[in-house]
Amino acid sequence: MTPPTQIIDRDSSPVAEGVSIGRSELVIGLATRDRRQVVTDLVALTKPRVVLMVLVTTVVGYYVGLSGAPDYGRAIHLLLGTLLAAGGTLALNQYLERDVDGRMERTRARPLPDGRLAPLEAMLFGSAITVAGLVYLAVFVNAVAAAVTVATVVLYLFLYTPLKLRSPLCTLVGAIPGALPPVTGWVAARGELGLGAWVLFGILFLWQLPHTLAIARLYRDDYARAGIRLLPVVDPDGTSTERQVITGCLALLAVSLLPTLIGMTGPIYFGGALVLGIVFVAFGVWQACTPSTTAARRVLFASLLYLPLLLALLAFDKG
């Protein structure tokens, strides 16, 4: 991250001169580039597909957390604030990881490593919409939802992001902010945490383990080239990775049944969650028995089907 600049003397300081040149280049760049392309690249920084998943899990958390009739105005405010905060956080993540992205085949065409945007643009854009989203949630939803979102931003940017270059434990740490959006939805509905919020957190947390490990298995060489220490990178024979995938699938199966056991959902959800969980475990076992990129791709595909189907059941059979 670029260190803060202290301007001592505007006329003579080389630091001030550098800042002045940098700002001039930024203004010239903005003036000469196609504005539509700039907008497209700024939107790309927010990772829209990831933001969409965040919004879906947030709104499911809100709906499941309702104890009365839905407040559609509050739901819209929740989605708008979350959209801004999540998009800004992901943009700042790309700012922080621009050098790492430049070393990987799958990410080197992103706006920052490809040079289509300046780092300062990404930092200002990401910071502005993140802060706007947090303030919006605090003003139009409630302070608890804003606080949970602040925790999500801090954990993602300042713990998970740097840890990716240091330890395979980053997967567990990164699963925490990834599991908080439904908690934000829950507290937006109720104004406080509850057992249901933690169950939703547990489902999202455990789902991310096989999902993330499958992606890491598919792109292991790319991650290794960039110095990212995900488990498949430091586990060449894959033994620990396959064990973690199966463990995650089994734990997810158990936790996914809790909503019915605590009265959040009915028997339709329970039966559906049981079937989905068993199928997901089967894919995990298949990958462990026949480790390959094909098997990892099937686990990834299964995870992408599992979560929306489970969330749909959760919303449909809400108690």
C-alpha positions as CSV (number, residue, x, y, z in Angstrom):
1,M,0.0,0.0,0.0
2,T,1.3,3.5,-0.9
3,P,2.5,5.2,2.4
4,P,0.8,8.5,3.3
5,T,2.6,11.6,1.9
6,Q,3.7,14.5,4.0
7,I,4.1,17.8,2.1
8,I,6.6,20.0,3.8
9,D,7.2,22.7,1.2
10,R,5.0,22.9,-1.8
11,D,7.7,24.7,-3.9
12,S,10.8,22.7,-3.0
13,S,9.9,19.3,-1.5
14,P,10.5,16.4,-3.9
15,V,7.6,14.6,-2.3
16,A,5.3,17.5,-3.0
17,E,6.6,17.6,-6.5
18,G,5.9,13.9,-7.0
19,V,2.4,14.3,-5.7
20,S,1.8,17.2,-8.0
21,I,3.1,15.2,-11.0
22,G,1.0,12.2,-10.0
23,R,-2.1,14.3,-9.8
24,S,-1.4,15.9,-13.1
25,E,-0.9,12.5,-14.8
26,L,-4.2,11.3,-13.2
27,V,-6.1,14.3,-14.5
28,I,-4.6,13.9,-18.0
29,G,-5.3,10.2,-18.0
30,L,-8.9,10.8,-17.0
31,A,-9.3,13.3,-19.8
32,T,-7.8,11.2,-22.5
33,R,-9.4,7.9,-21.8
34,D,-12.8,6.7,-23.0
35,R,-15.1,7.4,-20.1
36,R,-17.2,4.4,-20.7
37,Q,-14.1,2.2,-20.5
38,V,-13.1,3.9,-17.2
39,V,-16.6,3.3,-15.8
40,T,-16.5,-0.4,-17.0
41,D,-13.1,-0.9,-15.3
42,L,-14.3,0.7,-12.0
43,V,-17.3,-1.6,-12.0
44,A,-15.0,-4.5,-12.7
45,L,-13.0,-3.6,-9.6
46,T,-16.1,-4.3,-7.5
47,K,-16.4,-7.9,-8.8
48,P,-20.1,-7.8,-9.6
49,R,-20.7,-11.6,-9.5
50,V,-19.2,-11.8,-5.9
51,V,-21.3,-8.8,-4.9
52,L,-24.4,-10.5,-6.2
53,M,-23.8,-13.5,-4.0
54,V,-23.2,-11.2,-1.0
55,L,-26.6,-9.5,-1.7
56,V,-28.4,-12.8,-2.1
57,T,-27.0,-14.2,1.2
58,T,-27.8,-10.8,2.9
59,V,-31.4,-10.7,1.8
60,V,-31.9,-14.4,2.8
61,G,-30.6,-13.5,6.2
62,Y,-33.0,-10.6,6.4
63,Y,-36.0,-12.6,5.3
64,V,-35.2,-15.5,7.7
65,G,-34.6,-13.1,10.5
66,L,-38.0,-11.4,10.2
67,S,-40.4,-12.0,13.0
68,G,-43.3,-10.0,11.4
69,A,-44.2,-8.5,8.0
70,P,-41.2,-7.4,5.9
71,D,-40.2,-3.7,5.8
72,Y,-39.5,-3.3,2.1
73,G,-38.1,0.1,2.5
74,R,-35.5,-1.1,5.0
75,A,-34.7,-4.1,2.8
76,I,-33.9,-1.8,-0.1
77,H,-31.7,0.3,2.1
78,L,-30.0,-2.8,3.3
79,L,-29.3,-3.9,-0.2
80,L,-28.0,-0.5,-1.3
81,G,-25.7,-0.1,1.6
82,T,-24.4,-3.6,1.3
83,L,-23.9,-3.1,-2.4
84,L,-21.7,-0.1,-1.8
85,A,-19.8,-1.5,1.1
86,A,-19.1,-4.9,-0.6
87,G,-18.2,-3.4,-3.9
88,G,-15.8,-0.9,-2.3
89,T,-14.2,-3.6,-0.2
90,L,-13.6,-5.8,-3.2
91,A,-12.2,-2.8,-5.1
92,L,-9.8,-2.0,-2.2
93,N,-8.8,-5.7,-2.2
94,Q,-7.8,-5.4,-5.9
95,Y,-5.9,-2.3,-5.0
96,L,-3.9,-4.1,-2.3
97,E,-3.3,-7.2,-4.4
98,R,-2.5,-5.5,-7.7
99,D,1.1,-6.8,-7.8
100,V,0.0,-10.3,-6.9
101,D,-2.7,-10.2,-9.6
102,G,-0.1,-9.2,-12.1
103,R,1.8,-12.5,-11.5
104,M,-1.2,-14.7,-12.2
105,E,-2.6,-15.7,-15.6
106,R,-6.2,-15.7,-14.4
107,T,-6.0,-12.1,-12.9
108,R,-3.3,-10.2,-14.9
109,A,-5.9,-8.8,-17.3
110,R,-7.7,-7.0,-14.4
111,P,-7.8,-3.2,-14.7
112,L,-5.0,-2.5,-12.3
113,P,-2.3,-5.0,-13.3
114,D,-3.2,-4.3,-17.0
115,G,-2.6,-0.6,-16.5
116,R,-6.1,0.5,-17.5
117,L,-6.6,2.2,-14.1
118,A,-4.1,4.0,-11.8
119,P,-3.7,2.6,-8.3
120,L,-4.8,6.0,-6.9
121,E,-8.0,5.9,-8.8
122,A,-8.8,2.4,-7.4
123,M,-8.0,3.4,-3.8
124,L,-10.1,6.6,-3.9
125,F,-13.0,4.9,-5.6
126,G,-12.9,1.9,-3.3
127,S,-12.5,4.0,-0.2
128,A,-15.3,6.4,-1.2
129,I,-18.0,3.8,-1.9
130,T,-17.0,1.6,1.1
131,V,-17.4,4.5,3.5
132,A,-20.6,5.6,1.8
133,G,-22.0,2.1,2.2
134,L,-21.1,1.9,5.9
135,V,-22.6,5.4,6.6
136,Y,-25.7,4.5,4.6
137,L,-26.3,1.3,6.6
138,A,-25.8,3.2,9.9
139,V,-28.3,5.9,8.9
140,F,-31.0,4.0,7.1
141,V,-30.8,0.5,8.5
142,N,-29.3,0.3,12.0
143,A,-26.1,0.6,13.9
144,V,-25.7,-3.2,14.4
145,A,-25.9,-3.9,10.7
146,A,-23.3,-1.2,10.1
147,A,-21.1,-2.7,12.8
148,V,-21.2,-6.2,11.4
149,T,-20.3,-4.8,7.9
150,V,-17.4,-2.8,9.4
151,A,-16.1,-6.1,10.9
152,T,-16.5,-7.7,7.5
153,V,-14.4,-4.9,5.8
154,V,-11.7,-4.9,8.4
155,L,-11.3,-8.7,8.5
156,Y,-11.3,-9.0,4.7
157,L,-8.8,-6.2,4.0
158,F,-6.5,-6.2,6.9
159,L,-6.4,-9.8,8.1
160,Y,-7.4,-12.2,5.2
161,T,-5.7,-10.3,2.4
162,P,-2.2,-10.1,3.9
163,L,-2.5,-13.6,5.4
164,K,-2.8,-15.1,1.9
165,L,0.9,-14.5,1.4
166,R,1.9,-16.0,4.7
167,S,-0.2,-19.0,5.7
168,P,-2.7,-21.6,4.5
169,L,-4.8,-20.6,7.5
170,C,-6.0,-17.7,5.3
171,T,-8.8,-19.9,4.0
172,L,-10.3,-20.3,7.5
173,V,-9.8,-16.6,8.3
174,G,-11.2,-15.5,4.9
175,A,-14.3,-17.6,5.5
176,I,-15.2,-15.4,8.5
177,P,-16.0,-12.2,6.5
178,G,-17.4,-14.3,3.8
179,A,-20.0,-15.7,6.2
180,L,-21.0,-12.4,7.8
181,P,-23.4,-11.0,5.1
182,P,-26.4,-13.2,6.2
183,V,-25.7,-12.0,9.8
184,T,-25.9,-8.4,8.5
185,G,-29.3,-9.3,7.0
186,W,-30.5,-10.9,10.3
187,V,-29.5,-8.0,12.5
188,A,-31.1,-5.6,9.9
189,A,-34.4,-7.5,10.5
190,R,-34.1,-7.9,14.3
191,G,-31.7,-5.3,15.5
192,E,-29.7,-7.9,17.5
193,L,-27.8,-11.1,17.1
194,G,-29.5,-14.4,17.9
195,L,-29.0,-18.2,17.5
196,G,-30.4,-18.1,14.0
197,A,-27.8,-15.6,12.9
198,W,-25.0,-17.9,14.1
199,V,-26.5,-20.9,12.3
200,L,-26.5,-18.9,9.1
201,F,-23.0,-17.9,9.7
202,G,-22.0,-21.5,10.3
203,I,-23.5,-22.6,7.0
204,L,-21.8,-20.0,5.0
205,F,-18.5,-20.4,6.8
206,L,-18.4,-24.2,6.3
207,W,-19.6,-24.0,2.6
208,Q,-16.6,-21.8,1.8
209,L,-14.0,-24.4,2.8
210,P,-14.6,-27.0,0.1
211,H,-15.6,-24.3,-2.4
212,T,-12.4,-22.3,-1.9
213,L,-10.1,-25.4,-1.7
214,A,-11.6,-26.6,-5.0
215,I,-10.7,-23.3,-6.7
216,A,-7.2,-23.4,-5.1
217,R,-6.7,-26.9,-6.4
218,L,-7.7,-25.9,-9.9
219,Y,-5.4,-22.9,-10.0
220,R,-2.6,-24.2,-7.7
221,D,0.2,-23.4,-10.1
222,D,-1.0,-19.9,-10.6
223,Y,-1.3,-19.3,-6.9
224,A,2.1,-20.7,-6.3
225,R,3.6,-18.4,-9.0
226,A,2.1,-15.4,-7.1
227,G,3.3,-16.5,-3.7
228,I,-0.2,-17.2,-2.3
229,R,0.0,-19.9,0.3
230,L,-3.3,-21.6,0.0
231,L,-3.4,-25.2,1.3
232,P,-3.1,-26.9,-2.1
233,V,0.0,-24.9,-2.8
234,V,1.8,-26.1,0.3
235,D,0.3,-29.6,0.2
236,P,1.8,-31.0,-3.0
237,D,0.4,-34.6,-2.6
238,G,-3.0,-33.2,-1.8
239,T,-3.6,-35.4,1.3
240,S,-4.4,-32.6,3.7
241,T,-6.4,-30.8,1.1
242,E,-8.7,-33.7,0.3
243,R,-9.1,-34.4,4.1
244,Q,-10.1,-30.8,4.6
245,V,-12.6,-30.9,1.8
246,I,-14.3,-34.0,3.2
247,T,-14.3,-32.6,6.7
248,G,-15.8,-29.3,5.5
249,C,-18.6,-31.2,3.6
250,L,-19.4,-33.4,6.6
251,A,-19.5,-30.4,9.0
252,L,-21.7,-28.5,6.5
253,L,-24.1,-31.4,6.3
254,A,-24.5,-31.4,10.1
255,V,-24.8,-27.6,10.5
256,S,-27.2,-27.3,7.6
257,L,-29.8,-29.4,9.5
258,L,-29.8,-27.0,12.5
259,P,-32.3,-24.5,11.1
260,T,-35.1,-27.1,11.4
261,L,-33.9,-28.4,14.8
262,I,-34.1,-24.8,16.3
263,G,-37.4,-24.0,14.7
264,M,-36.3,-21.7,11.9
265,T,-37.6,-24.0,9.1
266,G,-39.9,-26.9,8.6
267,P,-39.5,-30.5,7.3
268,I,-39.3,-29.6,3.6
269,Y,-36.1,-27.7,4.3
270,F,-34.7,-30.5,6.5
271,G,-35.2,-33.2,3.8
272,G,-33.8,-31.0,1.1
273,A,-30.8,-30.0,3.1
274,L,-30.1,-33.6,4.0
275,V,-30.2,-34.7,0.3
276,L,-28.1,-31.7,-0.8
277,G,-25.6,-32.3,2.0
278,I,-25.2,-36.0,1.2
279,V,-24.6,-35.3,-2.5
280,F,-22.0,-32.7,-1.7
281,V,-20.2,-35.1,0.6
282,A,-20.2,-37.6,-2.2
283,F,-18.5,-35.2,-4.5
284,G,-15.9,-34.5,-1.8
285,V,-15.2,-38.2,-1.2
286,W,-15.0,-38.6,-5.0
287,Q,-12.3,-35.9,-5.2
288,A,-10.4,-37.6,-2.3
289,C,-10.5,-41.0,-3.9
290,T,-9.6,-39.8,-7.4
291,P,-7.7,-36.5,-6.9
292,S,-7.5,-34.6,-10.1
293,T,-8.4,-31.2,-11.6
294,T,-11.6,-32.9,-13.1
295,A,-12.7,-34.0,-9.6
296,A,-11.9,-30.6,-8.2
297,R,-13.9,-28.9,-10.9
298,R,-16.9,-31.2,-10.0
299,V,-16.6,-30.2,-6.4
300,L,-16.6,-26.5,-7.4
301,F,-19.6,-27.1,-9.6
302,A,-21.4,-28.9,-6.8
303,S,-20.7,-26.1,-4.4
304,L,-22.1,-23.5,-6.8
305,L,-25.3,-25.5,-7.1
306,Y,-25.5,-26.4,-3.4
307,L,-25.6,-22.9,-1.9
308,P,-28.4,-21.3,-4.0
309,L,-30.6,-24.4,-3.6
310,L,-30.1,-24.5,0.1
311,L,-30.8,-20.8,0.5
312,A,-33.9,-21.2,-1.7
313,L,-35.1,-24.0,0.6
314,L,-34.3,-21.9,3.7
315,A,-36.5,-19.0,2.4
316,F,-39.3,-21.3,1.1
317,D,-39.8,-23.3,4.3
318,K,-39.1,-20.5,6.8
319,G,-40.9,-21.3,10.1
